[in-house]
Amino acid sequence: MERWFGVAPRTVTRERLAGAARAALGGGRRLEGVERVAGGSKKGVYRLVMDDETTAIAYVWDDTENYWPAAEGDDDLTDPFSPGLGLDLFQAAHSRLDGLGVRVPAIRLLDRDGAYCHGDLAIVEDLSGESLEELLARDPGAAAAVMVRLAESLEAMRSHRAPAYGKVAVVDAGGASRGTSCEGVVLDRALRDLAEAASRDPRITGARGLLEERLLNLAAAVRPRTEYAVVHGELGPDHVMVDADGNPVAIDIEGLMYFDVEWEHVFLRIRLHDAYQPLDVDGLDQDRLALYTLAQRLSLTAGPLRLLDGDFPDRAFMAGIAEYNLKQALKLAHA
């Protein structure tokens, strides 16, 4: 039950994107078709197909493309975990990763002024091959070389240090984030996720006191830290495409932040299971790993349950994610 989000909710018309496609791809091409690409829950993702079969991917950030129910603080960029929405976050993340030598889709066009459609728009290179998730399932042997290169990308991200934590767009602009530490921000978020999950499932309600005590004890064991690495935040194998040369390409990068590298590795472990081993590194803080593992299990319970409050179509799939992680969280409460 470790798959990820399905498709975005709406359909952008061909007419809305025709002008943007011509501006991005040029050469007298004409937009022939617009195909929705599965994967977006916060933004629309569309494949643009031109009359000469040239393709590109359009990202559309707009309220009509976002499945998630609105919540207080969604637009607070000082919260490292607020939704990664919009072109500014995408552009800052793209610049940081590209500067570190991490492969990201090449940008063809950016529009934050609504010149072509409502909301923010980016048109980027179309990596029309398969995701790392698909390659791992189809041919683990072929995926091995990609995993080695992904480990190199993660090392480049890990080696770049910042003196402050938070969204890359905020920190690189000289801004400050809420809270006093990564572990403190994670604890606050985990307690909110716990309360939200408890309001939706009686099993969490019954274990709430035990889970809260466990979170507080784990957080108390974490020692202070003053330097932070570049972290994607949701680097599952579905957020890594494989290009024609076998290179891993990071997508859905808007949530990029400076944070504890352990947050990234907990997420990778959860999503990859046994396939995580090539990405493992020495020197990770075990206390942070323990806290962040429980926090992410609670997030992966509360988040899908919240998403089901809206009109997300694949409800059984999302309920399965919540159920799996709820059971994992209950196990950790007794660890």
C-alpha positions in Angstrom: 0.0 0.0 0.0 2.8 2.4 -0.7 1.6 3.8 -4.0 0.9 7.5 -4.2 -1.6 10.0 -5.4 -3.7 9.6 -8.5 -4.8 12.2 -11.0 -5.8 15.9 -10.6 -9.4 16.9 -10.6 -10.1 19.1 -13.6 -9.4 19.4 -17.3 -7.6 22.3 -18.9 -8.9 22.9 -22.4 -6.7 22.7 -25.5 -7.6 26.4 -26.3 -6.2 27.6 -22.9 -2.8 26.1 -23.6 -2.5 26.5 -27.4 -0.8 29.9 -27.2 1.5 28.9 -24.4 2.5 25.7 -26.3 3.4 27.8 -29.4 5.4 30.2 -27.3 7.3 27.5 -25.5 8.0 25.2 -28.5 8.0 27.6 -31.4 9.0 26.5 -34.9 5.6 27.1 -36.4 4.2 24.1 -34.5 0.5 23.9 -33.7 -1.0 22.3 -30.6 -2.6 19.0 -31.6 -3.8 17.7 -28.3 -3.7 17.9 -24.5 -3.5 14.8 -22.4 -3.8 14.7 -18.7 -0.8 13.0 -16.9 -1.6 11.0 -13.8 0.1 12.1 -10.6 -1.1 15.6 -9.7 -3.1 16.2 -6.5 -2.1 19.9 -6.0 -1.6 21.0 -9.6 -2.7 20.0 -13.1 -0.1 18.1 -15.1 -0.7 17.9 -18.9 1.2 16.5 -21.9 1.1 18.9 -24.8 1.3 17.2 -28.2 2.1 19.3 -31.2 1.3 18.6 -34.8 4.8 17.4 -35.5 4.7 15.0 -32.5 6.9 17.3 -30.4 5.7 17.1 -26.8 6.1 19.0 -23.5 4.6 19.0 -20.1 2.5 21.8 -18.7 2.1 22.4 -14.9 -0.9 24.5 -13.9 -1.2 25.8 -10.4 -4.8 26.9 -9.8 -7.5 26.4 -7.2 -9.5 24.3 -9.7 -6.5 21.9 -10.0 -6.1 21.3 -6.3 -7.9 18.3 -4.7 -6.8 19.2 -1.2 -9.4 20.9 1.0 -8.3 24.4 2.0 -6.8 24.7 5.5 -5.7 27.6 7.6 -2.0 28.4 7.0 -1.9 26.9 3.5 -0.3 30.1 2.2 2.2 30.5 5.0 5.5 29.9 3.4 7.3 30.2 6.7 5.9 26.8 7.5 8.3 24.3 5.8 5.4 21.9 5.4 2.8 24.2 4.0 1.6 23.1 0.5 4.2 23.5 -2.2 2.1 25.5 -4.6 3.0 28.0 -7.3 5.6 29.0 -9.8 7.8 30.9 -7.3 8.4 27.7 -5.3 9.0 25.7 -8.5 11.4 28.1 -9.9 13.5 28.5 -6.7 13.6 24.7 -6.3 14.5 24.2 -10.0 17.4 26.7 -9.7 18.8 25.1 -6.6 18.7 21.5 -7.8 20.0 22.4 -11.3 22.9 24.3 -9.6 23.8 21.2 -7.6 23.9 19.1 -10.8 20.7 17.3 -9.9 18.7 16.5 -13.1 15.4 18.3 -13.4 13.1 18.8 -16.4 14.4 21.7 -18.6 12.1 24.7 -18.5 10.6 25.9 -21.8 8.3 28.6 -20.5 7.2 30.3 -17.3 4.0 32.4 -16.9 3.0 33.9 -13.6 1.0 36.8 -15.1 -1.9 34.8 -16.5 -0.9 35.6 -20.1 -2.0 32.1 -21.2 -4.3 30.7 -18.6 -5.6 31.2 -15.1 -3.1 30.5 -12.4 0.6 29.9 -12.6 1.9 28.0 -15.6 5.2 26.3 -16.4 6.0 24.3 -19.5 8.9 21.9 -19.2 10.7 19.1 -21.0 8.6 16.0 -21.4 10.3 12.9 -20.0 8.1 10.5 -21.7 9.7 7.4 -20.4 8.9 5.6 -17.2 9.2 6.5 -13.6 11.7 4.9 -11.3 8.7 3.2 -9.6 7.7 1.6 -12.9 11.3 0.6 -13.8 11.8 -1.0 -10.3 8.7 -3.1 -10.8 9.5 -4.0 -14.4 13.2 -4.6 -14.4 15.1 -4.3 -11.0 18.4 -5.1 -12.7 18.0 -2.1 -15.1 16.9 0.1 -12.2 20.2 -0.6 -10.3 22.2 1.8 -12.4 19.6 4.5 -12.0 19.6 4.0 -8.2 23.4 4.5 -8.2 22.9 7.8 -10.0 20.1 8.8 -7.7 22.4 8.1 -4.7 24.9 10.6 -6.3 22.2 13.2 -6.7 21.1 12.7 -3.0 24.8 13.1 -2.0 25.0 16.4 -3.8 21.9 17.6 -2.1 23.1 16.3 1.3 26.5 18.0 0.9 25.0 21.4 0.2 24.5 23.0 3.7 22.4 26.0 4.7 22.5 27.8 8.1 18.7 27.9 8.3 15.8 25.5 7.6 12.7 26.1 5.6 11.5 26.3 2.0 14.3 26.9 -0.4 12.4 29.9 -1.9 12.2 31.4 1.6 15.7 30.8 2.9 17.5 31.7 -0.4 15.6 35.0 -0.3 16.9 35.7 3.3 13.6 34.8 5.0 13.1 32.9 8.2 10.8 30.0 9.0 8.6 29.4 11.9 9.7 27.5 15.0 13.2 27.0 16.4 14.3 23.6 15.0 13.4 21.0 12.4 12.5 18.5 15.1 10.2 21.1 16.8 8.4 21.8 13.5 8.0 18.1 12.9 6.7 17.5 16.4 4.1 20.3 16.1 3.0 18.9 12.8 2.8 15.4 14.1 0.7 16.4 17.0 -1.7 18.2 14.6 -1.8 15.1 12.4 -2.5 12.9 15.4 -5.4 15.1 16.5 -6.8 15.1 13.0 -6.5 11.4 12.6 -8.0 10.8 16.0 -11.0 12.9 14.9 -11.6 10.5 12.0 -10.7 7.0 13.2 -11.6 5.5 16.6 -8.4 3.4 16.7 -6.2 6.5 16.7 -8.6 8.0 19.2 -8.0 5.1 21.6 -4.2 5.3 21.2 -3.9 9.0 21.1 -2.4 9.4 24.6 0.1 6.7 23.9 1.1 8.1 20.5 1.4 11.6 21.9 3.6 10.4 24.7 5.7 8.5 22.2 6.2 11.6 20.1 7.2 13.8 23.0 9.7 11.2 24.2 11.2 10.8 20.8 11.5 14.6 20.3 13.1 15.0 23.7 16.0 12.7 22.7 16.9 14.7 19.6 20.1 16.8 20.0 20.3 20.4 18.5 21.6 20.9 14.9 22.5 24.2 13.2 23.1 23.1 9.6 20.6 21.7 7.1 20.7 19.9 3.8 18.7 20.2 0.6 15.7 17.9 0.9 13.0 17.1 -1.7 10.5 16.1 1.0 8.5 13.6 -1.0 11.1 11.8 -3.0 9.2 8.6 -3.7 10.0 6.5 -6.8 7.0 8.1 -8.5 8.7 11.5 -8.2 11.8 10.3 -10.1 11.5 9.9 -13.9 14.2 8.1 -15.9 15.4 9.9 -19.0 16.6 8.4 -22.3 20.2 8.1 -21.0 19.1 6.3 -17.8 19.5 9.4 -15.5 17.1 10.0 -12.6 15.1 13.2 -13.0 13.4 14.8 -9.9 9.9 16.0 -10.5 7.2 17.6 -8.2 10.0 19.7 -6.7 8.0 22.6 -5.3 8.3 21.4 -1.7 12.1 21.5 -1.8 13.5 22.8 1.5 16.6 23.0 3.7 15.9 20.5 6.4 17.3 17.5 8.3 18.4 14.9 5.7 16.9 12.2 7.9 13.4 13.5 6.8 14.3 12.5 3.2 15.7 9.1 4.1 12.7 8.2 6.3 10.4 8.9 3.3 12.7 7.0 0.9 12.6 4.0 3.3 8.9 4.0 3.6 8.3 4.2 -0.2 11.1 1.9 -1.4 11.2 -0.9 1.2 14.1 -3.3 0.3 14.9 -1.3 -2.8 16.1 1.6 -0.5 19.4 -0.1 0.3 21.6 1.5 -2.5 20.5 5.0 -1.1 21.5 4.3 2.5 24.3 6.4 3.9 26.3 6.5 7.1 26.0 9.1 9.8 22.2 9.5 9.9 20.9 10.5 13.4 19.0 7.6 14.8 17.0 9.7 17.2 15.8 11.9 14.3 15.0 8.8 12.2 12.8 7.4 15.0 10.9 10.7 15.5 10.5 11.3 11.8 9.3 7.8 11.1 6.4 8.1 13.5 5.6 11.6 12.3 5.5 10.5 8.7 3.3 7.5 9.5 0.8 9.9 11.2 1.1 12.4 8.2 0.4 9.5 5.8 -2.7 8.6 7.9 -4.1 12.1 8.4 -3.3 13.5 4.9 -5.2 10.8 2.9 -8.1 10.9 5.3 -8.3 14.7 4.8 -8.1 14.3 1.0 -11.1 12.0 1.2 -13.1 14.9 2.6 -13.0 16.3 -1.0 -13.8 14.8 -4.4 -10.6 12.7 -4.9 -11.8 10.0 -7.4 -9.7 7.0 -6.4 -11.2 6.7 -2.9 -10.4 3.1 -2.3 -6.7 3.6 -3.2 -6.4 6.7 -0.8 -8.3 4.9 2.0 -5.8 2.0 1.6 -2.8 4.4 2.1 -4.4 5.7 5.3 -5.2 2.3 6.6 -1.7 0.9 6.0 0.0 3.8 7.6 -2.5 3.9 10.5 -1.5 0.3 11.4 2.2 1.2 11.1 1.7 4.2 13.4 0.0 2.0 16.0 2.9 -0.5 15.9 5.3 2.4 16.5 3.3 3.5 19.5 4.3 0.3 21.3 7.9 0.2 20.0 
